[in-house]
């Protein structure tokens, strides 16, 4: 009995937390990848991952709210109506089927239930990937096409970058306040610079360390 209690506590508390964590991590993975940044490069703490799950939840609600309302409210109501309008024989069949299902579930061991739960979570995670990817790509698209968002003073260029031919572009973007913030953590900023009037969907991503200044530059393309 104690194992069953632990299982249901896990079902109620842990499963939603795991789902939100997976959603936030997947969102950051796809979003950063849109700019050629590996998620392993950035420092992401657990609260940040949970925060980044919210855009996916919001996007899913906006797109599938009607379907969710149908599943939660109308589908059970339809089942109740169908049951109430059935004749006595069909009612007995439905009740017998439900009783058999409850009996089968109650006889299952905790480990069997856990195995089924893990499989269902895996299938759900796989089915959520397109939704997560779409939300991340929508945000990345707004960064590509949106106005400058990073206008504070940047650290000076590091010595190893000063000889780079891209120094002028970095300096030009910085002075023109045309840098767009992609992501920042406790040690670095990742900034996008797109040439004014360039509709090719290409740009440069600057990695600016808070202490060292500019340490790397990479090419990125939208879409």
C-alpha positions in Angstrom: 0.0 0.0 0.0 2.9 2.4 0.8 4.3 1.9 -2.7 1.0 2.8 -4.3 0.9 6.0 -2.2 4.4 6.9 -3.4 3.4 6.2 -7.0 0.3 8.5 -6.8 2.3 11.2 -5.1 4.9 10.9 -8.0 2.0 11.0 -10.5 0.6 14.2 -9.0 3.7 16.1 -8.1 6.7 14.8 -10.1 5.2 14.2 -13.5 4.1 17.8 -14.1 7.5 19.1 -13.0 9.3 16.7 -15.3 7.0 17.7 -18.2 7.7 21.4 -17.6 11.4 20.8 -17.3 11.5 18.9 -20.5 9.4 21.6 -22.3 11.7 24.4 -21.1 14.9 22.5 -21.9 13.6 21.6 -25.4 12.5 25.2 -26.0 15.9 26.5 -25.2 17.6 23.8 -27.3 15.6 24.7 -30.4 15.8 28.5 -29.8 19.5 28.7 -29.3 20.1 26.2 -32.2 18.3 28.7 -34.5 21.4 31.0 -34.0 24.0 28.3 -34.1 24.5 28.2 -30.4 24.7 24.9 -28.6 22.8 24.6 -25.3 25.9 23.1 -23.8 27.6 26.5 -24.2 25.3 28.4 -21.9 24.7 28.2 -18.2 21.1 27.4 -17.4 19.8 26.9 -13.9 16.6 24.9 -13.1 14.4 27.9 -12.4 15.3 29.4 -15.8 14.4 26.2 -17.5 11.0 26.2 -15.9 10.5 29.9 -16.9 11.3 29.1 -20.5 8.5 26.4 -20.5 5.9 29.1 -20.3 6.1 30.3 -23.9 5.4 26.7 -25.0 2.4 26.4 -22.6 1.1 29.8 -23.8 1.5 28.8 -27.5 -0.2 25.4 -26.9 -3.1 27.0 -25.1 -3.6 29.6 -27.9 -3.6 26.9 -30.6 -5.4 24.1 -28.8 -7.6 25.7 -26.2 -10.7 24.7 -28.1 -9.6 21.1 -28.3 -8.7 21.1 -24.6 -12.1 22.4 -23.6 -13.7 19.7 -25.7 -11.6 17.0 -24.1 -12.1 18.3 -20.5 -15.8 19.4 -20.7 -17.7 18.2 -23.8 -16.2 14.7 -24.3 -17.2 13.6 -20.7 -20.6 15.2 -21.2 -21.1 13.4 -24.5 -20.2 10.1 -22.7 -22.7 10.8 -19.9 -25.5 11.6 -22.5 -24.8 8.5 -24.5 -24.9 6.4 -21.3 -28.1 8.0 -20.1 -29.8 7.4 -23.5 -28.7 3.7 -23.7 -31.0 0.9 -22.9 -30.6 -1.2 -19.8 -28.7 -3.9 -21.6 -26.1 -1.5 -23.0 -25.8 0.2 -19.6 -25.0 -3.1 -18.0 -22.3 -3.8 -20.7 -20.7 -0.4 -20.1 -20.7 -0.8 -16.3 -19.3 -4.3 -16.7 -16.5 -3.0 -19.0 -15.6 -0.2 -16.6 -15.6 -2.6 -13.6 -13.3 -4.9 -15.5 -10.9 -2.1 -16.3 -10.9 -0.9 -12.7 -10.2 -4.4 -11.5 -7.4 -4.9 -13.9 -5.8 -1.6 -12.9 -6.1 -2.4 -9.2 -4.4 -5.8 -9.6 -1.4 -4.3 -11.4 1.8 -3.9 -9.5 3.3 -0.5 -8.8 6.2 -1.3 -11.1 3.8 -2.2 -14.0 2.0 1.1 -13.5 5.3 2.9 -13.4 6.5 1.2 -16.6 3.2 2.2 -18.4 3.6 5.8 -17.1 7.2 6.0 -18.4 6.1 4.8 -21.9 3.2 7.3 -21.9 5.5 10.1 -20.9 8.0 9.1 -23.7 5.2 9.1 -26.3 3.8 12.5 -25.0 7.3 14.0 -25.1 7.9 12.9 -28.6 4.5 14.3 -29.7 5.3 17.6 -28.0 8.5 18.2 -29.9 6.8 19.9 -32.9 4.9 22.2 -30.6 8.1 23.1 -28.6 10.0 23.6 -31.9 7.4 25.9 -33.3 7.2 28.1 -30.2 11.0 28.4 -30.2 11.2 29.2 -33.9 8.5 31.9 -33.5 10.6 33.6 -30.8 13.8 33.3 -32.9 12.0 34.8 -35.8 11.0 37.8 -33.7 14.6 38.3 -32.7 15.7 38.2 -36.4 13.1 40.6 -37.5 12.6 42.8 -34.4 14.3 46.0 -33.4 17.5 46.3 -31.4 17.1 45.1 -27.8 20.6 45.5 -26.4 21.6 49.1 -25.9 23.8 49.2 -22.8 27.5 49.7 -22.9 29.5 46.5 -23.8 32.8 45.4 -22.4 35.8 46.3 -24.4 37.2 43.9 -27.1 39.5 41.2 -25.8 43.1 41.2 -27.1 42.6 38.0 -29.2 39.7 39.6 -31.1 41.2 43.1 -31.7 43.1 41.8 -34.8 40.0 40.2 -36.3 38.4 41.7 -39.4 35.1 41.5 -37.7 36.1 44.0 -35.1 34.7 46.9 -37.3 31.4 45.2 -37.7 31.1 44.5 -34.0 32.0 48.1 -33.2 29.6 49.4 -35.8 26.7 47.4 -34.5 27.5 48.4 -31.0 27.7 52.1 -31.8 24.6 52.0 -33.9 22.8 50.2 -31.1 21.6 47.6 -33.5 22.5 44.5 -31.5 19.7 42.1 -30.7 20.0 40.1 -27.5 19.6 36.4 -28.1 20.3 35.1 -24.6 22.3 36.0 -21.5 23.5 34.1 -18.5 25.6 35.0 -15.5 28.8 35.0 -17.6 28.0 36.0 -21.2 25.8 37.8 -23.7 24.9 36.3 -27.1 24.1 39.1 -29.5 22.8 39.1 -33.1 23.9 41.7 -35.6 22.0 41.8 -38.9 23.1 44.3 -41.5 20.6 47.2 -42.0 18.5 46.6 -45.1 19.7 43.0 -45.5 16.8 40.7 -46.2 18.9 37.6 -46.8 18.3 36.3 -43.3 22.0 36.2 -42.4 23.9 37.7 -39.6 26.7 37.3 -37.0 26.4 36.1 -33.5 28.8 37.7 -31.0 29.6 36.0 -27.7 30.5 38.8 -25.3 31.8 37.7 -21.9 31.0 40.0 -19.0 34.6 40.2 -17.9 36.7 39.4 -21.1 34.6 41.2 -23.7 34.1 39.8 -27.2 35.5 36.2 -27.3 33.9 34.6 -30.3 32.0 35.4 -33.5 29.9 32.9 -35.6 27.8 33.1 -38.7 24.1 32.4 -38.4 21.2 32.2 -40.9 17.4 32.4 -40.1 15.1 29.6 -41.1 
